Amino acid sequence: MGLNNNNNIGSVVIKISLALLVVFIVICAVQLLIGLPAG
């Protein structure tokens, strides 16, 4: 993105964002596999 001034906060934010995205996808997949019996 430009100058990388030892910016570890950006990489941490990216890792957290990817982790949340993966968790969201996994939860959606599990709900689809279960078939949403509550809904």
Biotite code that builds the C-alpha atoms (Angstrom):
import biotite.structure as struc

atoms = struc.array([
    struc.Atom([0.000, 0.000, 0.000], chain_id="A", res_id=1, res_name="MET", atom_name="CA", element="C"),
    struc.Atom([3.082, 2.249, 0.232], chain_id="A", res_id=2, res_name="GLY", atom_name="CA", element="C"),
    struc.Atom([5.646, 2.791, 2.980], chain_id="A", res_id=3, res_name="LEU", atom_name="CA", element="C"),
    struc.Atom([5.743, -0.017, 5.511], chain_id="A", res_id=4, res_name="ASN", atom_name="CA", element="C"),
    struc.Atom([6.911, 1.767, 8.664], chain_id="A", res_id=5, res_name="ASN", atom_name="CA", element="C"),
    struc.Atom([6.988, -1.343, 10.877], chain_id="A", res_id=6, res_name="ASN", atom_name="CA", element="C"),
    struc.Atom([3.193, -1.171, 10.927], chain_id="A", res_id=7, res_name="ASN", atom_name="CA", element="C"),
    struc.Atom([2.186, -4.347, 12.782], chain_id="A", res_id=8, res_name="ASN", atom_name="CA", element="C"),
    struc.Atom([-1.250, -2.952, 13.650], chain_id="A", res_id=9, res_name="ILE", atom_name="CA", element="C"),
    struc.Atom([-2.335, -3.177, 10.013], chain_id="A", res_id=10, res_name="GLY", atom_name="CA", element="C"),
    struc.Atom([-1.337, -6.836, 9.749], chain_id="A", res_id=11, res_name="SER", atom_name="CA", element="C"),
    struc.Atom([-3.122, -7.603, 13.026], chain_id="A", res_id=12, res_name="VAL", atom_name="CA", element="C"),
    struc.Atom([-6.294, -5.922, 11.764], chain_id="A", res_id=13, res_name="VAL", atom_name="CA", element="C"),
    struc.Atom([-6.064, -7.896, 8.514], chain_id="A", res_id=14, res_name="ILE", atom_name="CA", element="C"),
    struc.Atom([-5.577, -11.170, 10.416], chain_id="A", res_id=15, res_name="LYS", atom_name="CA", element="C"),
    struc.Atom([-8.541, -10.425, 12.695], chain_id="A", res_id=16, res_name="ILE", atom_name="CA", element="C"),
    struc.Atom([-10.690, -9.487, 9.703], chain_id="A", res_id=17, res_name="SER", atom_name="CA", element="C"),
    struc.Atom([-9.778, -12.709, 7.883], chain_id="A", res_id=18, res_name="LEU", atom_name="CA", element="C"),
    struc.Atom([-10.405, -14.738, 11.048], chain_id="A", res_id=19, res_name="ALA", atom_name="CA", element="C"),
    struc.Atom([-13.843, -13.177, 11.516], chain_id="A", res_id=20, res_name="LEU", atom_name="CA", element="C"),
    struc.Atom([-14.630, -13.780, 7.842], chain_id="A", res_id=21, res_name="LEU", atom_name="CA", element="C"),
    struc.Atom([-13.640, -17.453, 8.128], chain_id="A", res_id=22, res_name="VAL", atom_name="CA", element="C"),
    struc.Atom([-15.692, -17.872, 11.314], chain_id="A", res_id=23, res_name="VAL", atom_name="CA", element="C"),
    struc.Atom([-18.682, -16.228, 9.621], chain_id="A", res_id=24, res_name="PHE", atom_name="CA", element="C"),
    struc.Atom([-18.395, -18.519, 6.598], chain_id="A", res_id=25, res_name="ILE", atom_name="CA", element="C"),
    struc.Atom([-18.038, -21.611, 8.806], chain_id="A", res_id=26, res_name="VAL", atom_name="CA", element="C"),
    struc.Atom([-21.090, -20.650, 10.875], chain_id="A", res_id=27, res_name="ILE", atom_name="CA", element="C"),
    struc.Atom([-23.123, -20.077, 7.697], chain_id="A", res_id=28, res_name="CYS", atom_name="CA", element="C"),
    struc.Atom([-21.979, -23.423, 6.289], chain_id="A", res_id=29, res_name="ALA", atom_name="CA", element="C"),
    struc.Atom([-22.877, -25.245, 9.522], chain_id="A", res_id=30, res_name="VAL", atom_name="CA", element="C"),
    struc.Atom([-26.307, -23.611, 9.587], chain_id="A", res_id=31, res_name="GLN", atom_name="CA", element="C"),
    struc.Atom([-26.889, -24.665, 5.976], chain_id="A", res_id=32, res_name="LEU", atom_name="CA", element="C"),
    struc.Atom([-25.796, -28.231, 6.776], chain_id="A", res_id=33, res_name="LEU", atom_name="CA", element="C"),
    struc.Atom([-28.084, -28.362, 9.806], chain_id="A", res_id=34, res_name="ILE", atom_name="CA", element="C"),
    struc.Atom([-30.896, -26.919, 7.705], chain_id="A", res_id=35, res_name="GLY", atom_name="CA", element="C"),
    struc.Atom([-31.879, -24.218, 10.192], chain_id="A", res_id=36, res_name="LEU", atom_name="CA", element="C"),
    struc.Atom([-34.412, -26.362, 12.114], chain_id="A", res_id=37, res_name="PRO", atom_name="CA", element="C"),
    struc.Atom([-35.211, -23.404, 14.383], chain_id="A", res_id=38, res_name="ALA", atom_name="CA", element="C"),
    struc.Atom([-36.179, -21.276, 11.371], chain_id="A", res_id=39, res_name="GLY", atom_name="CA", element="C"),
])
